[in-house]
Amino acid sequence: MLLQEKETGNLVKVMDFQSLINPNESEIIIQIQAGQEEQDPEPRRKNNLSFPSGENLPICWLDANYRYR
């Protein structure tokens, strides 16, 4: 699955989808899809990512207590 970094606009590949949808995980392992060489996987905070359309990630993926907001 591809997402986009909010600050840079770079596309990133999500390496573990289960950690993306787990609201108890604040970071996920991604691989930046910029440049000609394949980049090394690295951790990134989920709240700094969005869908390529610019839409934010669902709150239920980010906050385990979203029902109590």
PDB file of N, CA, C and O in Angstrom:
ATOM      1  N   MET A   1       0.849  -1.163   0.000  1.00  0.00           N
ATOM      2  CA  MET A   1       0.000   0.000   0.000  1.00  0.00           C
ATOM      3  C   MET A   1       0.899   1.231   0.000  1.00  0.00           C
ATOM      4  O   MET A   1       1.901   1.277   0.713  1.00  0.00           O
ATOM      5  N   LEU A   2       0.537   2.216  -0.796  1.00  0.00           N
ATOM      6  CA  LEU A   2       1.290   3.455  -0.861  1.00  0.00           C
ATOM      7  C   LEU A   2       0.572   4.552  -0.096  1.00  0.00           C
ATOM      8  O   LEU A   2      -0.644   4.713  -0.208  1.00  0.00           O
ATOM      9  N   LEU A   3       1.337   5.304   0.681  1.00  0.00           N
ATOM     10  CA  LEU A   3       0.844   6.484   1.372  1.00  0.00           C
ATOM     11  C   LEU A   3       1.758   7.643   0.997  1.00  0.00           C
ATOM     12  O   LEU A   3       2.716   7.470   0.243  1.00  0.00           O
ATOM     13  N   GLN A   4       1.458   8.821   1.523  1.00  0.00           N
ATOM     14  CA  GLN A   4       2.240  10.004   1.213  1.00  0.00           C
ATOM     15  C   GLN A   4       2.678  10.693   2.500  1.00  0.00           C
ATOM     16  O   GLN A   4       1.895  10.825   3.440  1.00  0.00           O
ATOM     17  N   GLU A   5       3.937  11.133   2.536  1.00  0.00           N
ATOM     18  CA  GLU A   5       4.411  11.922   3.668  1.00  0.00           C
ATOM     19  C   GLU A   5       3.830  13.319   3.548  1.00  0.00           C
ATOM     20  O   GLU A   5       3.868  13.923   2.476  1.00  0.00           O
ATOM     21  N   LYS A   6       3.291  13.833   4.648  1.00  0.00           N
ATOM     22  CA  LYS A   6       2.648  15.149   4.619  1.00  0.00           C
ATOM     23  C   LYS A   6       3.657  16.269   4.360  1.00  0.00           C
ATOM     24  O   LYS A   6       3.369  17.190   3.595  1.00  0.00           O
ATOM     25  N   GLU A   7       4.842  16.203   4.990  1.00  0.00           N
ATOM     26  CA  GLU A   7       5.812  17.297   4.863  1.00  0.00           C
ATOM     27  C   GLU A   7       6.463  17.364   3.483  1.00  0.00           C
ATOM     28  O   GLU A   7       6.600  18.442   2.904  1.00  0.00           O
ATOM     29  N   THR A   8       6.863  16.204   2.964  1.00  0.00           N
ATOM     30  CA  THR A   8       7.641  16.188   1.724  1.00  0.00           C
ATOM     31  C   THR A   8       6.805  15.892   0.482  1.00  0.00           C
ATOM     32  O   THR A   8       7.185  16.275  -0.624  1.00  0.00           O
ATOM     33  N   GLY A   9       5.678  15.218   0.653  1.00  0.00           N
ATOM     34  CA  GLY A   9       4.876  14.818  -0.495  1.00  0.00           C
ATOM     35  C   GLY A   9       5.378  13.541  -1.150  1.00  0.00           C
ATOM     36  O   GLY A   9       4.813  13.095  -2.149  1.00  0.00           O
ATOM     37  N   ASN A  10       6.447  12.940  -0.592  1.00  0.00           N
ATOM     38  CA  ASN A  10       6.985  11.693  -1.147  1.00  0.00           C
ATOM     39  C   ASN A  10       6.027  10.541  -0.912  1.00  0.00           C
ATOM     40  O   ASN A  10       5.384  10.456   0.134  1.00  0.00           O
ATOM     41  N   LEU A  11       5.937   9.657  -1.892  1.00  0.00           N
ATOM     42  CA  LEU A  11       5.178   8.427  -1.704  1.00  0.00           C
ATOM     43  C   LEU A  11       6.024   7.449  -0.903  1.00  0.00           C
ATOM     44  O   LEU A  11       7.241   7.377  -1.072  1.00  0.00           O
ATOM     45  N   VAL A  12       5.361   6.696  -0.025  1.00  0.00           N
ATOM     46  CA  VAL A  12       6.040   5.693   0.781  1.00  0.00           C
ATOM     47  C   VAL A  12       5.263   4.389   0.698  1.00  0.00           C
ATOM     48  O   VAL A  12       4.035   4.385   0.616  1.00  0.00           O
ATOM     49  N   LYS A  13       5.989   3.299   0.720  1.00  0.00           N
ATOM     50  CA  LYS A  13       5.381   1.970   0.691  1.00  0.00           C
ATOM     51  C   LYS A  13       5.288   1.446   2.116  1.00  0.00           C
ATOM     52  O   LYS A  13       6.290   1.415   2.830  1.00  0.00           O
ATOM     53  N   VAL A  14       4.104   1.035   2.536  1.00  0.00           N
ATOM     54  CA  VAL A  14       3.899   0.479   3.866  1.00  0.00           C
ATOM     55  C   VAL A  14       4.371  -0.977   3.844  1.00  0.00           C
ATOM     56  O   VAL A  14       3.909  -1.774   3.028  1.00  0.00           O
ATOM     57  N   MET A  15       5.292  -1.314   4.747  1.00  0.00           N
ATOM     58  CA  MET A  15       5.872  -2.646   4.759  1.00  0.00           C
ATOM     59  C   MET A  15       5.039  -3.637   5.575  1.00  0.00           C
ATOM     60  O   MET A  15       5.113  -4.844   5.340  1.00  0.00           O
ATOM     61  N   ASP A  16       4.242  -3.135   6.538  1.00  0.00           N
ATOM     62  CA  ASP A  16       3.434  -4.012   7.388  1.00  0.00           C
ATOM     63  C   ASP A  16       2.054  -3.391   7.569  1.00  0.00           C
ATOM     64  O   ASP A  16       1.878  -2.486   8.385  1.00  0.00           O
ATOM     65  N   PHE A  17       1.088  -3.873   6.816  1.00  0.00           N
ATOM     66  CA  PHE A  17      -0.265  -3.320   6.837  1.00  0.00           C
ATOM     67  C   PHE A  17      -0.919  -3.472   8.205  1.00  0.00           C
ATOM     68  O   PHE A  17      -1.673  -2.590   8.617  1.00  0.00           O
ATOM     69  N   GLN A  18      -0.654  -4.560   8.919  1.00  0.00           N
ATOM     70  CA  GLN A  18      -1.271  -4.779  10.227  1.00  0.00           C
ATOM     71  C   GLN A  18      -0.872  -3.694  11.221  1.00  0.00           C
ATOM     72  O   GLN A  18      -1.704  -3.257  12.016  1.00  0.00           O
ATOM     73  N   SER A  19       0.377  -3.253  11.192  1.00  0.00           N
ATOM     74  CA  SER A  19       0.781  -2.173  12.104  1.00  0.00           C
ATOM     75  C   SER A  19       0.159  -0.845  11.693  1.00  0.00           C
ATOM     76  O   SER A  19      -0.039   0.027  12.539  1.00  0.00           O
ATOM     77  N   LEU A  20      -0.150  -0.676  10.420  1.00  0.00           N
ATOM     78  CA  LEU A  20      -0.809   0.549   9.953  1.00  0.00           C
ATOM     79  C   LEU A  20      -2.206   0.680  10.535  1.00  0.00           C
ATOM     80  O   LEU A  20      -2.588   1.766  10.973  1.00  0.00           O
ATOM     81  N   ILE A  21      -2.968  -0.384  10.550  1.00  0.00           N
ATOM     82  CA  ILE A  21      -4.349  -0.304  11.023  1.00  0.00           C
ATOM     83  C   ILE A  21      -4.481  -0.529  12.522  1.00  0.00           C
ATOM     84  O   ILE A  21      -5.574  -0.388  13.071  1.00  0.00           O
ATOM     85  N   ASN A  22      -3.389  -0.875  13.192  1.00  0.00           N
ATOM     86  CA  ASN A  22      -3.401  -1.089  14.641  1.00  0.00           C
ATOM     87  C   ASN A  22      -3.293   0.270  15.344  1.00  0.00           C
ATOM     88  O   ASN A  22      -2.250   0.916  15.243  1.00  0.00           O
ATOM     89  N   PRO A  23      -4.336   0.726  16.054  1.00  0.00           N
ATOM     90  CA  PRO A  23      -4.283   2.042  16.689  1.00  0.00           C
ATOM     91  C   PRO A  23      -3.315   2.124  17.868  1.00  0.00           C
ATOM     92  O   PRO A  23      -3.016   3.221  18.338  1.00  0.00           O
ATOM     93  N   ASN A  24      -2.827   1.004  18.347  1.00  0.00           N
ATOM     94  CA  ASN A  24      -1.861   1.010  19.451  1.00  0.00           C
ATOM     95  C   ASN A  24      -0.425   1.193  18.976  1.00  0.00           C
ATOM     96  O   ASN A  24       0.483   1.353  19.792  1.00  0.00           O
ATOM     97  N   GLU A  25      -0.215   1.172  17.683  1.00  0.00           N
ATOM     98  CA  GLU A  25       1.111   1.394  17.096  1.00  0.00           C
ATOM     99  C   GLU A  25       1.193   2.840  16.614  1.00  0.00           C
ATOM    100  O   GLU A  25       0.374   3.258  15.796  1.00  0.00           O
ATOM    101  N   SER A  26       2.169   3.615  17.108  1.00  0.00           N
ATOM    102  CA  SER A  26       2.299   5.004  16.668  1.00  0.00           C
ATOM    103  C   SER A  26       3.257   5.141  15.484  1.00  0.00           C
ATOM    104  O   SER A  26       3.237   6.151  14.781  1.00  0.00           O
ATOM    105  N   GLU A  27       4.094   4.126  15.264  1.00  0.00           N
ATOM    106  CA  GLU A  27       5.036   4.149  14.148  1.00  0.00           C
ATOM    107  C   GLU A  27       4.852   2.906  13.291  1.00  0.00           C
ATOM    108  O   GLU A  27       4.434   1.853  13.772  1.00  0.00           O
ATOM    109  N   ILE A  28       5.172   3.051  12.020  1.00  0.00           N
ATOM    110  CA  ILE A  28       5.156   1.904  11.106  1.00  0.00           C
ATOM    111  C   ILE A  28       6.460   1.912  10.309  1.00  0.00           C
ATOM    112  O   ILE A  28       7.154   2.927  10.241  1.00  0.00           O
ATOM    113  N   ILE A  29       6.777   0.779   9.717  1.00  0.00           N
ATOM    114  CA  ILE A  29       7.967   0.669   8.872  1.00  0.00           C
ATOM    115  C   ILE A  29       7.535   0.967   7.434  1.00  0.00           C
ATOM    116  O   ILE A  29       6.622   0.342   6.895  1.00  0.00           O
ATOM    117  N   ILE A  30       8.223   1.942   6.834  1.00  0.00           N
ATOM    118  CA  ILE A  30       7.915   2.334   5.457  1.00  0.00           C
ATOM    119  C   ILE A  30       9.183   2.281   4.611  1.00  0.00           C
ATOM    120  O   ILE A  30      10.296   2.170   5.126  1.00  0.00           O
ATOM    121  N   GLN A  31       8.982   2.362   3.308  1.00  0.00           N
ATOM    122  CA  GLN A  31      10.095   2.441   2.372  1.00  0.00           C
ATOM    123  C   GLN A  31       9.783   3.607   1.433  1.00  0.00           C
ATOM    124  O   GLN A  31       8.791   3.573   0.706  1.00  0.00           O
ATOM    125  N   ILE A  32      10.626   4.630   1.450  1.00  0.00           N
ATOM    126  CA  ILE A  32      10.394   5.823   0.635  1.00  0.00           C
ATOM    127  C   ILE A  32      10.554   5.462  -0.837  1.00  0.00           C
ATOM    128  O   ILE A  32      11.501   4.775  -1.221  1.00  0.00           O
ATOM    129  N   GLN A  33       9.620   5.932  -1.649  1.00  0.00           N
ATOM    130  CA  GLN A  33       9.616   5.641  -3.077  1.00  0.00           C
ATOM    131  C   GLN A  33      10.094   6.862  -3.868  1.00  0.00           C
ATOM    132  O   GLN A  33       9.393   7.347  -4.756  1.00  0.00           O
ATOM    133  N   ALA A  34      11.283   7.348  -3.541  1.00  0.00           N
ATOM    134  CA  ALA A  34      11.865   8.500  -4.228  1.00  0.00           C
ATOM    135  C   ALA A  34      13.278   8.144  -4.659  1.00  0.00           C
ATOM    136  O   ALA A  34      13.971   7.387  -3.979  1.00  0.00           O
ATOM    137  N   GLY A  35      13.695   8.680  -5.767  1.00  0.00           N
ATOM    138  CA  GLY A  35      15.029   8.389  -6.272  1.00  0.00           C
ATOM    139  C   GLY A  35      15.022   7.146  -7.151  1.00  0.00           C
ATOM    140  O   GLY A  35      13.995   6.489  -7.317  1.00  0.00           O
ATOM    141  N   GLN A  36      16.173   6.843  -7.703  1.00  0.00           N
ATOM    142  CA  GLN A  36      16.263   5.715  -8.618  1.00  0.00           C
ATOM    143  C   GLN A  36      16.603   4.413  -7.917  1.00  0.00           C
ATOM    144  O   GLN A  36      16.267   3.339  -8.414  1.00  0.00           O
ATOM    145  N   GLU A  37      17.261   4.490  -6.775  1.00  0.00           N
ATOM    146  CA  GLU A  37      17.606   3.284  -6.026  1.00  0.00           C
ATOM    147  C   GLU A  37      16.556   3.006  -4.964  1.00  0.00           C
ATOM    148  O   GLU A  37      15.957   3.931  -4.415  1.00  0.00           O
ATOM    149  N   GLU A  38      16.337   1.729  -4.677  1.00  0.00           N
ATOM    150  CA  GLU A  38      15.391   1.359  -3.633  1.00  0.00           C
ATOM    151  C   GLU A  38      15.952   1.775  -2.275  1.00  0.00           C
ATOM    152  O   GLU A  38      17.101   1.482  -1.946  1.00  0.00           O
ATOM    153  N   GLN A  39      15.126   2.457  -1.504  1.00  0.00           N
ATOM    154  CA  GLN A  39      15.536   2.971  -0.194  1.00  0.00           C
ATOM    155  C   GLN A  39      15.386   1.889   0.871  1.00  0.00           C
ATOM    156  O   GLN A  39      14.604   0.951   0.716  1.00  0.00           O
ATOM    157  N   ASP A  40      16.146   2.035   1.952  1.00  0.00           N
ATOM    158  CA  ASP A  40      16.057   1.101   3.079  1.00  0.00           C
ATOM    159  C   ASP A  40      14.779   1.372   3.870  1.00  0.00           C
ATOM    160  O   ASP A  40      14.373   2.526   4.007  1.00  0.00           O
ATOM    161  N   PRO A  41      14.139   0.319   4.395  1.00  0.00           N
ATOM    162  CA  PRO A  41      12.973   0.522   5.262  1.00  0.00           C
ATOM    163  C   PRO A  41      13.360   1.295   6.524  1.00  0.00           C
ATOM    164  O   PRO A  41      14.450   1.113   7.067  1.00  0.00           O
ATOM    165  N   GLU A  42      12.459   2.150   6.977  1.00  0.00           N
ATOM    166  CA  GLU A  42      12.700   2.941   8.176  1.00  0.00           C
ATOM    167  C   GLU A  42      11.379   3.253   8.876  1.00  0.00           C
ATOM    168  O   GLU A  42      10.326   3.264   8.239  1.00  0.00           O
ATOM    169  N   PRO A  43      11.433   3.504  10.180  1.00  0.00           N
ATOM    170  CA  PRO A  43      10.193   3.812  10.918  1.00  0.00           C
ATOM    171  C   PRO A  43       9.751   5.250  10.677  1.00  0.00           C
ATOM    172  O   PRO A  43      10.576   6.149  10.514  1.00  0.00           O
ATOM    173  N   ARG A  44       8.439   5.452  10.658  1.00  0.00           N
ATOM    174  CA  ARG A  44       7.843   6.788  10.558  1.00  0.00           C
ATOM    175  C   ARG A  44       6.597   6.829  11.430  1.00  0.00           C
ATOM    176  O   ARG A  44       5.919   5.814  11.596  1.00  0.00           O
ATOM    177  N   ARG A  45       6.293   7.992  11.984  1.00  0.00           N
ATOM    178  CA  ARG A  45       5.076   8.173  12.767  1.00  0.00           C
ATOM    179  C   ARG A  45       3.884   8.190  11.826  1.00  0.00           C
ATOM    180  O   ARG A  45       3.919   8.826  10.773  1.00  0.00           O
ATOM    181  N   LYS A  46       2.831   7.489  12.213  1.00  0.00           N
ATOM    182  CA  LYS A  46       1.644   7.383  11.364  1.00  0.00           C
ATOM    183  C   LYS A  46       0.941   8.724  11.185  1.00  0.00           C
ATOM    184  O   LYS A  46       0.359   8.974  10.129  1.00  0.00           O
ATOM    185  N   ASN A  47       0.982   9.594  12.197  1.00  0.00           N
ATOM    186  CA  ASN A  47       0.259  10.854  12.062  1.00  0.00           C
ATOM    187  C   ASN A  47       0.919  11.817  11.072  1.00  0.00           C
ATOM    188  O   ASN A  47       0.361  12.877  10.789  1.00  0.00           O
ATOM    189  N   ASN A  48       2.105  11.466  10.538  1.00  0.00           N
ATOM    190  CA  ASN A  48       2.763  12.268   9.512  1.00  0.00           C
ATOM    191  C   ASN A  48       2.497  11.734   8.109  1.00  0.00           C
ATOM    192  O   ASN A  48       3.122  12.176   7.145  1.00  0.00           O
ATOM    193  N   LEU A  49       1.565  10.780   7.993  1.00  0.00           N
ATOM    194  CA  LEU A  49       1.252  10.167   6.703  1.00  0.00           C
ATOM    195  C   LEU A  49      -0.201  10.420   6.327  1.00  0.00           C
ATOM    196  O   LEU A  49      -1.054  10.627   7.190  1.00  0.00           O
ATOM    197  N   SER A  50      -0.467  10.401   5.033  1.00  0.00           N
ATOM    198  CA  SER A  50      -1.834  10.536   4.527  1.00  0.00           C
ATOM    199  C   SER A  50      -1.963   9.670   3.278  1.00  0.00           C
ATOM    200  O   SER A  50      -0.980   9.116   2.784  1.00  0.00           O
ATOM    201  N   PHE A  51      -3.183   9.566   2.781  1.00  0.00           N
ATOM    202  CA  PHE A  51      -3.393   8.879   1.513  1.00  0.00           C
ATOM    203  C   PHE A  51      -2.857   9.768   0.389  1.00  0.00           C
ATOM    204  O   PHE A  51      -2.790  10.985   0.566  1.00  0.00           O
ATOM    205  N   PRO A  52      -2.472   9.202  -0.760  1.00  0.00           N
ATOM    206  CA  PRO A  52      -1.959  10.017  -1.861  1.00  0.00           C
ATOM    207  C   PRO A  52      -2.934  11.106  -2.327  1.00  0.00           C
ATOM    208  O   PRO A  52      -2.508  12.101  -2.915  1.00  0.00           O
ATOM    209  N   SER A  53      -4.220  10.932  -2.074  1.00  0.00           N
ATOM    210  CA  SER A  53      -5.210  11.945  -2.441  1.00  0.00           C
ATOM    211  C   SER A  53      -5.163  13.156  -1.512  1.00  0.00           C
ATOM    212  O   SER A  53      -5.787  14.178  -1.794  1.00  0.00           O
ATOM    213  N   GLY A  54      -4.416  13.044  -0.390  1.00  0.00           N
ATOM    214  CA  GLY A  54      -4.338  14.122   0.586  1.00  0.00           C
ATOM    215  C   GLY A  54      -5.245  13.909   1.779  1.00  0.00           C
ATOM    216  O   GLY A  54      -5.181  14.657   2.754  1.00  0.00           O
ATOM    217  N   GLU A  55      -6.092  12.891   1.708  1.00  0.00           N
ATOM    218  CA  GLU A  55      -7.007  12.586   2.810  1.00  0.00           C
ATOM    219  C   GLU A  55      -6.224  11.991   3.981  1.00  0.00           C
ATOM    220  O   GLU A  55      -5.342  11.154   3.790  1.00  0.00           O
ATOM    221  N   ASN A  56      -6.559  12.434   5.191  1.00  0.00           N
ATOM    222  CA  ASN A  56      -5.896  11.909   6.394  1.00  0.00           C
ATOM    223  C   ASN A  56      -6.266  10.447   6.613  1.00  0.00           C
ATOM    224  O   ASN A  56      -7.288   9.966   6.124  1.00  0.00           O
ATOM    225  N   LEU A  57      -5.405   9.750   7.362  1.00  0.00           N
ATOM    226  CA  LEU A  57      -5.700   8.368   7.740  1.00  0.00           C
ATOM    227  C   LEU A  57      -6.895   8.358   8.689  1.00  0.00           C
ATOM    228  O   LEU A  57      -7.102   9.322   9.426  1.00  0.00           O
ATOM    229  N   PRO A  58      -7.679   7.289   8.682  1.00  0.00           N
ATOM    230  CA  PRO A  58      -8.820   7.208   9.613  1.00  0.00           C
ATOM    231  C   PRO A  58      -8.359   7.301  11.062  1.00  0.00           C
ATOM    232  O   PRO A  58      -7.330   6.734  11.430  1.00  0.00           O
ATOM    233  N   ILE A  59      -9.112   8.006  11.870  1.00  0.00           N
ATOM    234  CA  ILE A  59      -8.759   8.197  13.276  1.00  0.00           C
ATOM    235  C   ILE A  59      -8.693   6.873  14.028  1.00  0.00           C
ATOM    236  O   ILE A  59      -7.935   6.744  14.989  1.00  0.00           O
ATOM    237  N   CYS A  60      -9.483   5.885  13.598  1.00  0.00           N
ATOM    238  CA  CYS A  60      -9.465   4.579  14.271  1.00  0.00           C
ATOM    239  C   CYS A  60      -8.152   3.833  14.005  1.00  0.00           C
ATOM    240  O   CYS A  60      -7.882   2.840  14.681  1.00  0.00           O
ATOM    241  N   TRP A  61      -7.332   4.269  13.053  1.00  0.00           N
ATOM    242  CA  TRP A  61      -6.008   3.696  12.827  1.00  0.00           C
ATOM    243  C   TRP A  61      -4.962   4.380  13.698  1.00  0.00           C
ATOM    244  O   TRP A  61      -3.873   3.842  13.899  1.00  0.00           O
ATOM    245  N   LEU A  62      -5.286   5.568  14.218  1.00  0.00           N
ATOM    246  CA  LEU A  62      -4.311   6.378  14.939  1.00  0.00           C
ATOM    247  C   LEU A  62      -4.521   6.416  16.447  1.00  0.00           C
ATOM    248  O   LEU A  62      -3.558   6.544  17.203  1.00  0.00           O
ATOM    249  N   ASP A  63      -5.770   6.306  16.892  1.00  0.00           N
ATOM    250  CA  ASP A  63      -6.095   6.498  18.305  1.00  0.00           C
ATOM    251  C   ASP A  63      -7.000   5.372  18.796  1.00  0.00           C
ATOM    252  O   ASP A  63      -8.130   5.226  18.329  1.00  0.00           O
ATOM    253  N   ALA A  64      -6.497   4.578  19.739  1.00  0.00           N
ATOM    254  CA  ALA A  64      -7.275   3.453  20.266  1.00  0.00           C
ATOM    255  C   ALA A  64      -8.508   3.922  21.031  1.00  0.00           C
ATOM    256  O   ALA A  64      -9.460   3.157  21.184  1.00  0.00           O
ATOM    257  N   ASN A  65      -8.509   5.157  21.511  1.00  0.00           N
ATOM    258  CA  ASN A  65      -9.626   5.707  22.277  1.00  0.00           C
ATOM    259  C   ASN A  65     -10.487   6.654  21.440  1.00  0.00           C
ATOM    260  O   ASN A  65     -11.112   7.562  21.987  1.00  0.00           O
ATOM    261  N   TYR A  66     -10.527   6.455  20.136  1.00  0.00           N
ATOM    262  CA  TYR A  66     -11.257   7.380  19.263  1.00  0.00           C
ATOM    263  C   TYR A  66     -12.742   7.471  19.595  1.00  0.00           C
ATOM    264  O   TYR A  66     -13.363   8.496  19.314  1.00  0.00           O
ATOM    265  N   ARG A  67     -13.316   6.457  20.170  1.00  0.00           N
ATOM    266  CA  ARG A  67     -14.762   6.481  20.497  1.00  0.00           C
ATOM    267  C   ARG A  67     -15.075   7.446  21.623  1.00  0.00           C
ATOM    268  O   ARG A  67     -16.216   7.887  21.758  1.00  0.00           O
ATOM    269  N   TYR A  68     -14.086   7.781  22.432  1.00  0.00           N
ATOM    270  CA  TYR A  68     -14.311   8.618  23.606  1.00  0.00           C
ATOM    271  C   TYR A  68     -13.938  10.071  23.386  1.00  0.00           C
ATOM    272  O   TYR A  68     -13.871  10.836  24.348  1.00  0.00           O
ATOM    273  N   ARG A  69     -13.697  10.466  22.163  1.00  0.00           N
ATOM    274  CA  ARG A  69     -13.341  11.858  21.848  1.00  0.00           C
ATOM    275  C   ARG A  69     -14.555  12.720  21.788  1.00  0.00           C
ATOM    276  O   ARG A  69     -14.448  13.920  21.535  1.00  0.00           O
TER     277      ARG A  69
END
